[in-house]
Amino acid sequence: MPLFEWPALGWLALAVVSAIVEVSIPHFGLVFVAIGAVGAAVAAALGLSDPVQIVIFCVVLTASVLALRPYLVGRLDSRGVPSRTDQLIGKDAIVTTEIDPTAGGGRVNVGGEDWAARSSERIPAGTRVRVVGADGIVLEVIR
């Protein structure tokens, strides 16, 4: 194996390790190190000197951060995994156990599932209500 291949393999090893760590523990930064390392590996494979490889690594890393980070932040800026209760908001339900705002209890049936519920007013069992929100696993309902 020619001597000039070792630096290229070292840069590629850095790229692979950075990518694995980024996937395992997403800190949103090591992916850019991996991109820079690939650029430096290409420079090493072309036989460029060590200082040039380091400069290319730094330039590619910086360019990838400036070019890709705003795009990725915009794509990843979400509420995360939706809760089971998010899909129930706006649906109709039937009160199965009286909802008493003073005692803080009550249950409703939404789509065949039983849920804890609360309301600002007393609602007797058998009343049709609408789910307007959720606090954890407790649904907020109105008549």
KEKE-3310 file (N, C-alpha, C; in steps of 0.2 Angstrom, whole numbers, plus 5000, padded with zeros to 4 digits):
npx = (5004:5004:5012:5006:4992:4989:4986:4974:4966:4965:4958:4946:4943:4941:4929:4920:4919:4914:4902:4895:4895:4887:4875:4872:4872:4864:4871:4871:4882:4893:4891:4896:4909:4912:4909:4919:4930:4929:4931:4945:4950:4949:4958:4970:4971:4973:4986:4990:4999:5001:4998:4989:4979:4973:4969:4959:4951:4946:4940:4930:4923:4918:4911:4901:4894:4890:4882:4873:4868:4858:4847:4845:4841:4829:4822:4822:4815:4803:4788:4791:4788:4771:4758:4747:4735:4734:4728:4715:4709:4696:4687:4672:4664:4657:4651:4655:4657:4651:4657:4665:4670:4673:4676:4685:4685:4680:4675:4677:4671:4680:4680:4679:4688:4692:4694:4702:4694:4691:4682:4676:4664:4650:4646:4634:4634:4632:4631:4634:4650:4664:4681:4693:4706:4721:4729:4742:4737:4724:4709:4702:4686:4671:4654)
npy = (4994:5011:5024:5037:5034:5032:5044:5048:5037:5038:5051:5046:5037:5045:5052:5042:5038:5050:5051:5039:5042:5054:5049:5040:5048:5061:5076:5086:5091:5084:5078:5088:5088:5075:5078:5087:5079:5070:5078:5082:5069:5067:5076:5071:5059:5064:5067:5079:5090:5089:5101:5107:5098:5100:5113:5112:5103:5112:5122:5115:5110:5122:5128:5119:5119:5133:5132:5121:5120:5130:5125:5112:5114:5121:5111:5102:5108:5105:5099:5087:5070:5066:5066:5054:5059:5071:5068:5066:5079:5089:5079:5071:5065:5054:5056:5045:5044:5055:5072:5082:5097:5102:5091:5086:5075:5063:5054:5050:5043:5041:5037:5023:5022:5023:5038:5049:5064:5082:5097:5114:5115:5106:5090:5079:5060:5052:5063:5071:5077:5088:5086:5098:5100:5094:5088:5081:5065:5068:5073:5088:5094:5101:5105)
npz = (5000:4995:5003:5003:5004:5017:5025:5018:5022:5036:5037:5031:5041:5052:5047:5046:5060:5065:5059:5064:5077:5077:5072:5083:5094:5093:5091:5083:5075:5073:5061:5052:5054:5049:5035:5032:5034:5024:5013:5016:5015:5001:4997:5002:4995:4983:4984:4990:5002:5020:5027:5018:5017:5030:5029:5019:5026:5036:5029:5021:5032:5038:5027:5025:5037:5037:5025:5026:5039:5043:5034:5039:5052:5051:5045:5055:5065:5074:5083:5088:5092:5089:5102:5108:5111:5103:5091:5095:5097:5093:5090:5093:5108:5121:5137:5149:5163:5175:5173:5184:5188:5201:5209:5201:5191:5179:5164:5147:5131:5117:5101:5104:5114:5131:5141:5153:5158:5159:5163:5162:5167:5175:5168:5164:5164:5148:5140:5124:5120:5115:5111:5115:5119:5127:5142:5145:5148:5150:5144:5138:5138:5130:5130)
capx = (5000:5008:5012:5001:4985:4987:4982:4967:4962:4964:4953:4940:4941:4938:4923:4916:4918:4910:4895:4893:4893:4881:4869:4871:4870:4863:4872:4870:4888:4899:4890:4900:4916:4912:4909:4926:4935:4929:4935:4952:4952:4950:4964:4975:4971:4976:4993:4992:5002:4997:4995:4984:4973:4970:4966:4953:4946:4943:4936:4924:4919:4915:4906:4895:4891:4886:4877:4868:4865:4851:4842:4844:4838:4823:4818:4821:4812:4796:4786:4793:4783:4764:4756:4741:4729:4734:4724:4708:4707:4691:4683:4666:4665:4652:4653:4653:4656:4650:4663:4664:4675:4675:4680:4691:4685:4676:4678:4673:4673:4681:4682:4679:4693:4690:4699:4700:4692:4689:4678:4675:4657:4648:4643:4632:4635:4628:4631:4639:4655:4669:4687:4696:4713:4723:4734:4745:4732:4718:4706:4698:4680:4666:4647)
capy = (5000:5017:5029:5043:5032:5032:5050:5047:5032:5042:5055:5043:5034:5051:5053:5036:5038:5056:5049:5035:5046:5058:5045:5037:5053:5067:5083:5091:5095:5079:5077:5093:5085:5070:5081:5090:5074:5067:5083:5081:5063:5068:5080:5066:5054:5067:5068:5086:5090:5089:5107:5108:5094:5103:5119:5109:5101:5117:5126:5111:5110:5129:5129:5114:5122:5139:5131:5116:5120:5133:5121:5106:5117:5122:5105:5098:5112:5102:5098:5080:5065:5068:5062:5050:5064:5076:5066:5066:5085:5091:5074:5070:5060:5053:5056:5039:5045:5062:5076:5087:5102:5103:5085:5084:5068:5061:5050:5050:5038:5044:5032:5017:5021:5027:5043:5053:5070:5087:5102:5119:5114:5099:5087:5072:5055:5051:5069:5072:5083:5089:5087:5104:5100:5088:5090:5074:5060:5070:5077:5094:5094:5106:5103)
capz = (5000:4995:5009:5002:5005:5024:5027:5016:5026:5042:5036:5030:5047:5056:5044:5048:5067:5067:5057:5068:5084:5075:5072:5089:5099:5088:5094:5077:5074:5070:5054:5048:5054:5044:5028:5031:5034:5017:5009:5017:5012:4994:4996:5004:4990:4977:4986:4993:5008:5026:5029:5013:5019:5036:5027:5016:5031:5039:5024:5020:5038:5039:5022:5026:5043:5034:5020:5028:5046:5043:5031:5043:5058:5048:5044:5061:5070:5075:5090:5090:5091:5092:5107:5106:5112:5098:5086:5097:5097:5088:5089:5098:5113:5125:5144:5152:5170:5175:5174:5189:5189:5208:5212:5197:5188:5174:5159:5141:5127:5110:5096:5107:5119:5137:5143:5158:5155:5163:5159:5167:5169:5177:5163:5166:5159:5142:5136:5119:5121:5110:5114:5113:5121:5131:5146:5146:5145:5152:5138:5140:5134:5131:5127)
cpx = (5005:5007:5007:4994:4984:4984:4975:4963:4961:4959:4946:4938:4938:4931:4918:4914:4913:4903:4892:4891:4887:4875:4867:4868:4870:4865:4872:4876:4893:4897:4895:4907:4917:4913:4916:4931:4935:4932:4943:4955:4953:4957:4970:4976:4974:4984:4995:4995:4998:4994:4989:4978:4970:4966:4959:4948:4942:4938:4930:4920:4915:4910:4900:4891:4886:4881:4871:4865:4858:4845:4840:4840:4831:4819:4817:4817:4804:4794:4788:4788:4776:4762:4749:4735:4729:4729:4716:4705:4702:4686:4677:4667:4658:4654:4651:4653:4656:4657:4661:4670:4678:4679:4685:4691:4680:4679:4674:4676:4674:4684:4683:4684:4691:4696:4697:4699:4690:4686:4678:4668:4655:4644:4641:4634:4630:4628:4636:4643:4660:4676:4691:4703:4714:4729:4737:4740:4725:4715:4702:4692:4675:4659:4647)
cpy = (5006:5021:5034:5041:5032:5038:5050:5042:5035:5047:5052:5039:5039:5052:5048:5037:5044:5054:5044:5038:5050:5055:5042:5042:5059:5073:5088:5095:5090:5078:5082:5091:5080:5073:5084:5085:5071:5072:5082:5074:5063:5071:5075:5061:5057:5069:5075:5085:5090:5095:5109:5104:5097:5109:5117:5107:5106:5121:5122:5111:5117:5130:5125:5117:5128:5137:5126:5117:5124:5129:5115:5109:5118:5116:5101:5102:5110:5101:5091:5075:5067:5064:5059:5055:5069:5074:5066:5073:5087:5085:5074:5065:5059:5052:5049:5040:5053:5066:5082:5091:5103:5097:5083:5077:5068:5057:5050:5044:5041:5038:5025:5016:5026:5031:5047:5060:5075:5093:5108:5119:5107:5096:5080:5067:5054:5058:5069:5078:5083:5090:5093:5104:5094:5091:5083:5069:5062:5075:5082:5094:5100:5103:5105)
cpz = (5000:5001:5009:5004:5013:5027:5025:5020:5033:5042:5035:5037:5052:5053:5046:5056:5069:5065:5061:5075:5083:5075:5079:5094:5095:5092:5089:5076:5071:5063:5049:5048:5049:5037:5027:5031:5027:5012:5010:5015:5005:4993:4997:4998:4983:4978:4988:5000:5014:5028:5024:5015:5025:5034:5023:5021:5034:5035:5022:5026:5039:5033:5023:5032:5040:5029:5022:5035:5046:5040:5036:5050:5056:5047:5050:5067:5070:5082:5092:5088:5093:5097:5105:5107:5107:5093:5088:5097:5092:5087:5094:5102:5117:5132:5147:5160:5171:5177:5179:5190:5196:5211:5207:5194:5183:5168:5153:5136:5120:5106:5099:5112:5125:5139:5149:5155:5161:5159:5165:5170:5171:5170:5165:5161:5154:5138:5130:5120:5115:5113:5111:5115:5125:5136:5148:5143:5148:5147:5141:5135:5135:5128:5120)
residu = (MET:PRO:LEU:PHE:GLU:TRP:PRO:ALA:LEU:GLY:TRP:LEU:ALA:LEU:ALA:VAL:VAL:SER:ALA:ILE:VAL:GLU:VAL:SER:ILE:PRO:HIS:PHE:GLY:LEU:VAL:PHE:VAL:ALA:ILE:GLY:ALA:VAL:GLY:ALA:ALA:VAL:ALA:ALA:ALA:LEU:GLY:LEU:SER:ASP:PRO:VAL:GLN:ILE:VAL:ILE:PHE:CYS:VAL:VAL:LEU:THR:ALA:SER:VAL:LEU:ALA:LEU:ARG:PRO:TYR:LEU:VAL:GLY:ARG:LEU:ASP:SER:ARG:GLY:VAL:PRO:SER:ARG:THR:ASP:GLN:LEU:ILE:GLY:LYS:ASP:ALA:ILE:VAL:THR:THR:GLU:ILE:ASP:PRO:THR:ALA:GLY:GLY:GLY:ARG:VAL:ASN:VAL:GLY:GLY:GLU:ASP:TRP:ALA:ALA:ARG:SER:SER:GLU:ARG:ILE:PRO:ALA:GLY:THR:ARG:VAL:ARG:VAL:VAL:GLY:ALA:ASP:GLY:ILE:VAL:LEU:GLU:VAL:ILE:ARG)
# end
